[in-house]
Structure formats: C-alpha cells, structure tokens
Amino acid sequence: MTQPALRTEQQAARQALVDAFVNGNDDTRRTIADLHGDRTNAIKDAVSDGEVSR
C-alpha cells in the first residue's frame, strides 16, 4: 500500500471510531473507552476542538 493510500485509510479509520463514539450509546462508548483507554480522551478532545468532524 502506498503512503498516501495508507494515510487515507488511517484517517477513515479514525473518523469511523469518532463517529461510533459520538453516535453510539453508552455501551458503545464504554467499549471504545475500554479498548482505547487514553486514546479515547484524545478523540474526545479532537472532536471538541473541531479537529475531527462529527
């Protein structure tokens, strides 16, 4: 996979995770938090800072 394609795939994966967190129910959020720990706080911060679209 080329570097630009990999970057695009990573961005899509990050956006999907954010979408699941923002649109998910409490169980979904809890699962994401369990799986990603501190990364979830970084995701919430990125969403609140407008770095990632909702």
PQR file with spaces between the fields and no chain letter, atoms N, CA, C, O and H, PARSE charges and radii, in Angstrom:
ATOM       1  N    MET     1       0.857   -1.177    0.000 -0.4000 1.5000
ATOM       2  CA   MET     1       0.000    0.000    0.000 -0.0000 2.0000
ATOM       3  C    MET     1       0.903    1.241    0.000  0.5500 1.7000
ATOM       4  O    MET     1       1.883    1.313    0.742 -0.5500 1.4000
ATOM       5  N    THR     2       0.557    2.193   -0.830 -0.4000 1.5000
ATOM       6  CA   THR     2       1.364    3.405   -0.899 -0.0000 2.0000
ATOM       7  C    THR     2       1.125    4.266    0.331  0.5500 1.7000
ATOM       8  O    THR     2       0.109    4.127    1.011 -0.5500 1.4000
ATOM       9  H    THR     2      -0.239    2.134   -1.433  0.4000 1.0000
ATOM      10  N    GLN     3       2.059    5.147    0.606 -0.4000 1.5000
ATOM      11  CA   GLN     3       1.951    6.008    1.788 -0.0000 2.0000
ATOM      12  C    GLN     3       0.678    6.858    1.781  0.5500 1.7000
ATOM      13  O    GLN     3      -0.010    6.917    2.800 -0.5500 1.4000
ATOM      14  H    GLN     3       2.884    5.261    0.054  0.4000 1.0000
ATOM      15  N    PRO     4       0.339    7.523    0.661 -0.5600 1.5000
ATOM      16  CA   PRO     4      -0.913    8.306    0.664  0.2800 2.0000
ATOM      17  C    PRO     4      -2.153    7.440    0.883  0.5500 1.7000
ATOM      18  O    PRO     4      -3.086    7.854    1.571 -0.5500 1.4000
ATOM      19  N    ALA     5      -2.165    6.250    0.303 -0.4000 1.5000
ATOM      20  CA   ALA     5      -3.317    5.359    0.489 -0.0000 2.0000
ATOM      21  C    ALA     5      -3.415    4.915    1.945  0.5500 1.7000
ATOM      22  O    ALA     5      -4.512    4.837    2.498 -0.5500 1.4000
ATOM      23  H    ALA     5      -1.407    5.914   -0.256  0.4000 1.0000
ATOM      24  N    LEU     6      -2.288    4.628    2.562 -0.4000 1.5000
ATOM      25  CA   LEU     6      -2.271    4.228    3.968 -0.0000 2.0000
ATOM      26  C    LEU     6      -2.760    5.373    4.843  0.5500 1.7000
ATOM      27  O    LEU     6      -3.537    5.161    5.774 -0.5500 1.4000
ATOM      28  H    LEU     6      -1.396    4.691    2.113  0.4000 1.0000
ATOM      29  N    ARG     7      -2.306    6.585    4.546 -0.4000 1.5000
ATOM      30  CA   ARG     7      -2.733    7.757    5.312 -0.0000 2.0000
ATOM      31  C    ARG     7      -4.244    7.941    5.196  0.5500 1.7000
ATOM      32  O    ARG     7      -4.914    8.207    6.194 -0.5500 1.4000
ATOM      33  H    ARG     7      -1.675    6.758    3.790  0.4000 1.0000
ATOM      34  N    THR     8      -4.779    7.802    3.993 -0.4000 1.5000
ATOM      35  CA   THR     8      -6.216    7.945    3.776 -0.0000 2.0000
ATOM      36  C    THR     8      -6.983    6.883    4.552  0.5500 1.7000
ATOM      37  O    THR     8      -8.019    7.170    5.152 -0.5500 1.4000
ATOM      38  H    THR     8      -4.234    7.586    3.182  0.4000 1.0000
ATOM      39  N    GLU     9      -6.473    5.657    4.538 -0.4000 1.5000
ATOM      40  CA   GLU     9      -7.128    4.571    5.265 -0.0000 2.0000
ATOM      41  C    GLU     9      -7.092    4.823    6.772  0.5500 1.7000
ATOM      42  O    GLU     9      -8.070    4.550    7.469 -0.5500 1.4000
ATOM      43  H    GLU     9      -5.632    5.423    4.050  0.4000 1.0000
ATOM      44  N    GLN    10      -5.987    5.335    7.270 -0.4000 1.5000
ATOM      45  CA   GLN    10      -5.876    5.652    8.697 -0.0000 2.0000
ATOM      46  C    GLN    10      -6.843    6.771    9.076  0.5500 1.7000
ATOM      47  O    GLN    10      -7.482    6.709   10.127 -0.5500 1.4000
ATOM      48  H    GLN    10      -5.193    5.557    6.704  0.4000 1.0000
ATOM      49  N    GLN    11      -6.952    7.780    8.237 -0.4000 1.5000
ATOM      50  CA   GLN    11      -7.883    8.873    8.514 -0.0000 2.0000
ATOM      51  C    GLN    11      -9.320    8.363    8.525  0.5500 1.7000
ATOM      52  O    GLN    11     -10.112    8.770    9.375 -0.5500 1.4000
ATOM      53  H    GLN    11      -6.433    7.830    7.384  0.4000 1.0000
ATOM      54  N    ALA    12      -9.661    7.485    7.601 -0.4000 1.5000
ATOM      55  CA   ALA    12     -11.009    6.922    7.548 -0.0000 2.0000
ATOM      56  C    ALA    12     -11.293    6.091    8.799  0.5500 1.7000
ATOM      57  O    ALA    12     -12.395    6.134    9.345 -0.5500 1.4000
ATOM      58  H    ALA    12      -9.018    7.154    6.910  0.4000 1.0000
ATOM      59  N    ALA    13     -10.296    5.342    9.242 -0.4000 1.5000
ATOM      60  CA   ALA    13     -10.469    4.524   10.453 -0.0000 2.0000
ATOM      61  C    ALA    13     -10.661    5.410   11.675  0.5500 1.7000
ATOM      62  O    ALA    13     -11.509    5.126   12.521 -0.5500 1.4000
ATOM      63  H    ALA    13      -9.400    5.308    8.798  0.4000 1.0000
ATOM      64  N    ARG    14      -9.876    6.484   11.775 -0.4000 1.5000
ATOM      65  CA   ARG    14     -10.034    7.412   12.907 -0.0000 2.0000
ATOM      66  C    ARG    14     -11.412    8.054   12.885  0.5500 1.7000
ATOM      67  O    ARG    14     -12.063    8.173   13.923 -0.5500 1.4000
ATOM      68  H    ARG    14      -9.187    6.715   11.088  0.4000 1.0000
ATOM      69  N    GLN    15     -11.857    8.468   11.700 -0.4000 1.5000
ATOM      70  CA   GLN    15     -13.172    9.110   11.598 -0.0000 2.0000
ATOM      71  C    GLN    15     -14.280    8.123   11.963  0.5500 1.7000
ATOM      72  O    GLN    15     -15.255    8.508   12.608 -0.5500 1.4000
ATOM      73  H    GLN    15     -11.328    8.371   10.857  0.4000 1.0000
ATOM      74  N    ALA    16     -14.146    6.869   11.564 -0.4000 1.5000
ATOM      75  CA   ALA    16     -15.150    5.852   11.894 -0.0000 2.0000
ATOM      76  C    ALA    16     -15.214    5.642   13.402  0.5500 1.7000
ATOM      77  O    ALA    16     -16.297    5.484   13.965 -0.5500 1.4000
ATOM      78  H    ALA    16     -13.353    6.556   11.040  0.4000 1.0000
ATOM      79  N    LEU    17     -14.059    5.640   14.053 -0.4000 1.5000
ATOM      80  CA   LEU    17     -14.029    5.478   15.511 -0.0000 2.0000
ATOM      81  C    LEU    17     -14.693    6.673   16.200  0.5500 1.7000
ATOM      82  O    LEU    17     -15.462    6.501   17.144 -0.5500 1.4000
ATOM      83  H    LEU    17     -13.179    5.768   13.596  0.4000 1.0000
ATOM      84  N    VAL    18     -14.396    7.865   15.730 -0.4000 1.5000
ATOM      85  CA   VAL    18     -15.012    9.065   16.298 -0.0000 2.0000
ATOM      86  C    VAL    18     -16.520    9.030   16.076  0.5500 1.7000
ATOM      87  O    VAL    18     -17.292    9.334   16.986 -0.5500 1.4000
ATOM      88  H    VAL    18     -13.770    8.005   14.962  0.4000 1.0000
ATOM      89  N    ASP    19     -16.940    8.658   14.864 -0.4000 1.5000
ATOM      90  CA   ASP    19     -18.378    8.581   14.574 -0.0000 2.0000
ATOM      91  C    ASP    19     -19.065    7.582   15.496  0.5500 1.7000
ATOM      92  O    ASP    19     -20.148    7.852   16.015 -0.5500 1.4000
ATOM      93  H    ASP    19     -16.313    8.412   14.125  0.4000 1.0000
ATOM      94  N    ALA    20     -18.437    6.432   15.698 -0.4000 1.5000
ATOM      95  CA   ALA    20     -19.016    5.414   16.580 -0.0000 2.0000
ATOM      96  C    ALA    20     -19.122    5.940   18.001  0.5500 1.7000
ATOM      97  O    ALA    20     -20.105    5.683   18.696 -0.5500 1.4000
ATOM      98  H    ALA    20     -17.557    6.213   15.276  0.4000 1.0000
ATOM      99  N    PHE    21     -18.104    6.677   18.427 -0.4000 1.5000
ATOM     100  CA   PHE    21     -18.131    7.227   19.784 -0.0000 2.0000
ATOM     101  C    PHE    21     -19.212    8.294   19.923  0.5500 1.7000
ATOM     102  O    PHE    21     -19.993    8.273   20.874 -0.5500 1.4000
ATOM     103  H    PHE    21     -17.305    6.886   17.863  0.4000 1.0000
ATOM     104  N    VAL    22     -19.254    9.219   18.981 -0.4000 1.5000
ATOM     105  CA   VAL    22     -20.198   10.339   19.059 -0.0000 2.0000
ATOM     106  C    VAL    22     -21.636    9.848   18.921  0.5500 1.7000
ATOM     107  O    VAL    22     -22.524   10.321   19.630 -0.5500 1.4000
ATOM     108  H    VAL    22     -18.619    9.237   18.208  0.4000 1.0000
ATOM     109  N    ASN    23     -21.869    8.907   18.016 -0.4000 1.5000
ATOM     110  CA   ASN    23     -23.233    8.453   17.717 -0.0000 2.0000
ATOM     111  C    ASN    23     -23.653    7.225   18.522  0.5500 1.7000
ATOM     112  O    ASN    23     -24.816    6.824   18.485 -0.5500 1.4000
ATOM     113  H    ASN    23     -21.147    8.523   17.440  0.4000 1.0000
ATOM     114  N    GLY    24     -22.721    6.638   19.239 -0.4000 1.5000
ATOM     115  CA   GLY    24     -23.012    5.395   19.939 -0.0000 2.0000
ATOM     116  C    GLY    24     -23.756    5.600   21.245  0.5500 1.7000
ATOM     117  O    GLY    24     -23.854    6.708   21.772 -0.5500 1.4000
ATOM     118  H    GLY    24     -21.776    6.964   19.269  0.4000 1.0000
ATOM     119  N    ASN    25     -24.269    4.503   21.739 -0.4000 1.5000
ATOM     120  CA   ASN    25     -24.919    4.542   23.042 -0.0000 2.0000
ATOM     121  C    ASN    25     -23.862    4.387   24.134  0.5500 1.7000
ATOM     122  O    ASN    25     -22.671    4.293   23.838 -0.5500 1.4000
ATOM     123  H    ASN    25     -24.190    3.603   21.311  0.4000 1.0000
ATOM     124  N    ASP    26     -24.292    4.361   25.381 -0.4000 1.5000
ATOM     125  CA   ASP    26     -23.329    4.281   26.487 -0.0000 2.0000
ATOM     126  C    ASP    26     -22.473    3.018   26.422  0.5500 1.7000
ATOM     127  O    ASP    26     -21.280    3.059   26.722 -0.5500 1.4000
ATOM     128  H    ASP    26     -25.259    4.438   25.622  0.4000 1.0000
ATOM     129  N    ASP    27     -23.079    1.900   26.032 -0.4000 1.5000
ATOM     130  CA   ASP    27     -22.316    0.653   25.927 -0.0000 2.0000
ATOM     131  C    ASP    27     -21.221    0.763   24.871  0.5500 1.7000
ATOM     132  O    ASP    27     -20.099    0.301   25.074 -0.5500 1.4000
ATOM     133  H    ASP    27     -24.048    1.867   25.789  0.4000 1.0000
ATOM     134  N    THR    28     -21.562    1.383   23.736 -0.4000 1.5000
ATOM     135  CA   THR    28     -20.570    1.569   22.673 -0.0000 2.0000
ATOM     136  C    THR    28     -19.431    2.446   23.171  0.5500 1.7000
ATOM     137  O    THR    28     -18.263    2.125   22.954 -0.5500 1.4000
ATOM     138  H    THR    28     -22.474    1.759   23.571  0.4000 1.0000
ATOM     139  N    ARG    29     -19.755    3.538   23.830 -0.4000 1.5000
ATOM     140  CA   ARG    29     -18.714    4.440   24.343 -0.0000 2.0000
ATOM     141  C    ARG    29     -17.840    3.734   25.374  0.5500 1.7000
ATOM     142  O    ARG    29     -16.620    3.900   25.381 -0.5500 1.4000
ATOM     143  H    ARG    29     -20.704    3.799   24.006  0.4000 1.0000
ATOM     144  N    ARG    30     -18.467    2.947   26.242 -0.4000 1.5000
ATOM     145  CA   ARG    30     -17.721    2.229   27.267 -0.0000 2.0000
ATOM     146  C    ARG    30     -16.764    1.218   26.622  0.5500 1.7000
ATOM     147  O    ARG    30     -15.621    1.074   27.056 -0.5500 1.4000
ATOM     148  H    ARG    30     -19.458    2.812   26.236  0.4000 1.0000
ATOM     149  N    THR    31     -17.238    0.524   25.588 -0.4000 1.5000
ATOM     150  CA   THR    31     -16.391   -0.445   24.884 -0.0000 2.0000
ATOM     151  C    THR    31     -15.215    0.249   24.225  0.5500 1.7000
ATOM     152  O    THR    31     -14.082   -0.224   24.319 -0.5500 1.4000
ATOM     153  H    THR    31     -18.166    0.641   25.236  0.4000 1.0000
ATOM     154  N    ILE    32     -15.471    1.370   23.557 -0.4000 1.5000
ATOM     155  CA   ILE    32     -14.389    2.118   22.914 -0.0000 2.0000
ATOM     156  C    ILE    32     -13.399    2.595   23.972  0.5500 1.7000
ATOM     157  O    ILE    32     -12.187    2.516   23.771 -0.5500 1.4000
ATOM     158  H    ILE    32     -16.391    1.754   23.481  0.4000 1.0000
ATOM     159  N    ALA    33     -13.904    3.083   25.082 -0.4000 1.5000
ATOM     160  CA   ALA    33     -13.023    3.555   26.153 -0.0000 2.0000
ATOM     161  C    ALA    33     -12.180    2.404   26.698  0.5500 1.7000
ATOM     162  O    ALA    33     -10.988    2.574   26.954 -0.5500 1.4000
ATOM     163  H    ALA    33     -14.889    3.148   25.245  0.4000 1.0000
ATOM     164  N    ASP    34     -12.794    1.239   26.876 -0.4000 1.5000
ATOM     165  CA   ASP    34     -12.041    0.082   27.366 -0.0000 2.0000
ATOM     166  C    ASP    34     -10.957   -0.330   26.383  0.5500 1.7000
ATOM     167  O    ASP    34      -9.842   -0.666   26.783 -0.5500 1.4000
ATOM     168  H    ASP    34     -13.762    1.101   26.668  0.4000 1.0000
ATOM     169  N    LEU    35     -11.285   -0.304   25.105 -0.4000 1.5000
ATOM     170  CA   LEU    35     -10.328   -0.747   24.088 -0.0000 2.0000
ATOM     171  C    LEU    35      -9.206    0.254   23.856  0.5500 1.7000
ATOM     172  O    LEU    35      -8.082   -0.131   23.535 -0.5500 1.4000
ATOM     173  H    LEU    35     -12.190   -0.031   24.780  0.4000 1.0000
ATOM     174  N    HIS    36      -9.505    1.519   24.016 -0.4000 1.5000
ATOM     175  CA   HIS    36      -8.543    2.544   23.618 -0.0000 2.0000
ATOM     176  C    HIS    36      -8.009    3.405   24.755  0.5500 1.7000
ATOM     177  O    HIS    36      -7.114    4.224   24.547 -0.5500 1.4000
ATOM     178  H    HIS    36     -10.418    1.832   24.277  0.4000 1.0000
ATOM     179  N    GLY    37      -8.540    3.230   25.924 -0.4000 1.5000
ATOM     180  CA   GLY    37      -8.008    3.930   27.087 -0.0000 2.0000
ATOM     181  C    GLY    37      -7.824    5.415   26.863  0.5500 1.7000
ATOM     182  O    GLY    37      -8.773    6.122   26.522 -0.5500 1.4000
ATOM     183  H    GLY    37      -9.267    2.565   26.093  0.4000 1.0000
ATOM     184  N    ASP    38      -6.612    5.887   27.053 -0.4000 1.5000
ATOM     185  CA   ASP    38      -6.316    7.310   26.953 -0.0000 2.0000
ATOM     186  C    ASP    38      -6.557    7.860   25.552  0.5500 1.7000
ATOM     187  O    ASP    38      -6.788    9.059   25.395 -0.5500 1.4000
ATOM     188  H    ASP    38      -5.841    5.313   27.330  0.4000 1.0000
ATOM     189  N    ARG    39      -6.509    7.013   24.542 -0.4000 1.5000
ATOM     190  CA   ARG    39      -6.760    7.492   23.183 -0.0000 2.0000
ATOM     191  C    ARG    39      -8.167    8.049   23.060  0.5500 1.7000
ATOM     192  O    ARG    39      -8.406    8.976   22.286 -0.5500 1.4000
ATOM     193  H    ARG    39      -6.321    6.039   24.670  0.4000 1.0000
ATOM     194  N    THR    40      -9.102    7.486   23.821 -0.4000 1.5000
ATOM     195  CA   THR    40     -10.479    7.979   23.763 -0.0000 2.0000
ATOM     196  C    THR    40     -10.543    9.429   24.227  0.5500 1.7000
ATOM     197  O    THR    40     -11.277   10.237   23.659 -0.5500 1.4000
ATOM     198  H    THR    40      -8.908    6.733   24.450  0.4000 1.0000
ATOM     199  N    ASN    41      -9.779    9.751   25.254 -0.4000 1.5000
ATOM     200  CA   ASN    41      -9.751   11.147   25.704 -0.0000 2.0000
ATOM     201  C    ASN    41      -9.183   12.038   24.611  0.5500 1.7000
ATOM     202  O    ASN    41      -9.652   13.160   24.419 -0.5500 1.4000
ATOM     203  H    ASN    41      -9.183    9.095   25.716  0.4000 1.0000
ATOM     204  N    ALA    42      -8.190   11.554   23.901 -0.4000 1.5000
ATOM     205  CA   ALA    42      -7.623   12.326   22.791 -0.0000 2.0000
ATOM     206  C    ALA    42      -8.665   12.504   21.684  0.5500 1.7000
ATOM     207  O    ALA    42      -8.743   13.564   21.064 -0.5500 1.4000
ATOM     208  H    ALA    42      -7.810   10.642   24.057  0.4000 1.0000
ATOM     209  N    ILE    43      -9.457   11.469   21.443 -0.4000 1.5000
ATOM     210  CA   ILE    43     -10.509   11.564   20.422 -0.0000 2.0000
ATOM     211  C    ILE    43     -11.560   12.589   20.843  0.5500 1.7000
ATOM     212  O    ILE    43     -11.969   13.432   20.044 -0.5500 1.4000
ATOM     213  H    ILE    43      -9.394   10.607   21.947  0.4000 1.0000
ATOM     214  N    LYS    44     -11.994   12.512   22.097 -0.4000 1.5000
ATOM     215  CA   LYS    44     -12.997   13.478   22.577 -0.0000 2.0000
ATOM     216  C    LYS    44     -12.447   14.897   22.485  0.5500 1.7000
ATOM     217  O    LYS    44     -13.168   15.817   22.100 -0.5500 1.4000
ATOM     218  H    LYS    44     -11.663   11.827   22.746  0.4000 1.0000
ATOM     219  N    ASP    45     -11.176   15.080   22.836 -0.4000 1.5000
ATOM     220  CA   ASP    45     -10.557   16.402   22.749 -0.0000 2.0000
ATOM     221  C    ASP    45     -10.504   16.879   21.300  0.5500 1.7000
ATOM     222  O    ASP    45     -10.764   18.049   21.021 -0.5500 1.4000
ATOM     223  H    ASP    45     -10.591   14.332   23.149  0.4000 1.0000
ATOM     224  N    ALA    46     -10.166   15.974   20.377 -0.4000 1.5000
ATOM     225  CA   ALA    46     -10.091   16.347   18.960 -0.0000 2.0000
ATOM     226  C    ALA    46     -11.463   16.748   18.444  0.5500 1.7000
ATOM     227  O    ALA    46     -11.581   17.692   17.663 -0.5500 1.4000
ATOM     228  H    ALA    46      -9.954   15.023   20.604  0.4000 1.0000
ATOM     229  N    VAL    47     -12.507   16.035   18.874 -0.4000 1.5000
ATOM     230  CA   VAL    47     -13.863   16.381   18.453 -0.0000 2.0000
ATOM     231  C    VAL    47     -14.256   17.735   19.022  0.5500 1.7000
ATOM     232  O    VAL    47     -14.788   18.583   18.305 -0.5500 1.4000
ATOM     233  H    VAL    47     -12.411   15.268   19.509  0.4000 1.0000
ATOM     234  N    SER    48     -13.997   17.941   20.305 -0.4000 1.5000
ATOM     235  CA   SER    48     -14.406   19.207   20.923 -0.0000 2.0000
ATOM     236  C    SER    48     -13.608   20.384   20.386  0.5500 1.7000
ATOM     237  O    SER    48     -14.095   21.514   20.380 -0.5500 1.4000
ATOM     238  H    SER    48     -13.564   17.252   20.888  0.4000 1.0000
ATOM     239  N    ASP    49     -12.370   20.124   19.928 -0.4000 1.5000
ATOM     240  CA   ASP    49     -11.546   21.190   19.358 -0.0000 2.0000
ATOM     241  C    ASP    49     -11.841   21.420   17.880  0.5500 1.7000
ATOM     242  O    ASP    49     -11.300   22.340   17.267 -0.5500 1.4000
ATOM     243  H    ASP    49     -11.974   19.205   19.933  0.4000 1.0000
ATOM     244  N    GLY    50     -12.711   20.571   17.308 -0.4000 1.5000
ATOM     245  CA   GLY    50     -13.059   20.730   15.905 -0.0000 2.0000
ATOM     246  C    GLY    50     -12.034   20.162   14.950  0.5500 1.7000
ATOM     247  O    GLY    50     -12.105   20.414   13.747 -0.5500 1.4000
ATOM     248  H    GLY    50     -13.151   19.824   17.806  0.4000 1.0000
ATOM     249  N    GLU    51     -11.060   19.383   15.472 -0.4000 1.5000
ATOM     250  CA   GLU    51     -10.049   18.798   14.597 -0.0000 2.0000
ATOM     251  C    GLU    51     -10.621   17.662   13.763  0.5500 1.7000
ATOM     252  O    GLU    51     -10.131   17.382   12.669 -0.5500 1.4000
ATOM     253  H    GLU    51     -11.003   19.178   16.449  0.4000 1.0000
ATOM     254  N    VAL    52     -11.650   17.013   14.275 -0.4000 1.5000
ATOM     255  CA   VAL    52     -12.299   15.907   13.586 -0.0000 2.0000
ATOM     256  C    VAL    52     -13.773   16.261   13.485  0.5500 1.7000
ATOM     257  O    VAL    52     -14.371   16.730   14.454 -0.5500 1.4000
ATOM     258  H    VAL    52     -12.048   17.241   15.164  0.4000 1.0000
ATOM     259  N    SER    53     -14.360   16.038   12.316 -0.4000 1.5000
ATOM     260  CA   SER    53     -15.772   16.385   12.154 -0.0000 2.0000
ATOM     261  C    SER    53     -16.658   15.379   12.869  0.5500 1.7000
ATOM     262  O    SER    53     -16.297   14.214   13.029 -0.5500 1.4000
ATOM     263  H    SER    53     -13.875   15.657   11.530  0.4000 1.0000
ATOM     264  N    ARG    54     -17.802   15.838   13.286 -0.4000 1.5000
ATOM     265  CA   ARG    54     -18.759   14.944   13.968 -0.0000 2.0000
ATOM     266  C    ARG    54     -19.546   14.166   12.972  0.5500 1.7000
ATOM     267  O    ARG    54     -20.399   13.363   13.351 -0.5500 1.4000
ATOM     268  H    ARG    54     -18.096   16.785   13.156  0.4000 1.0000
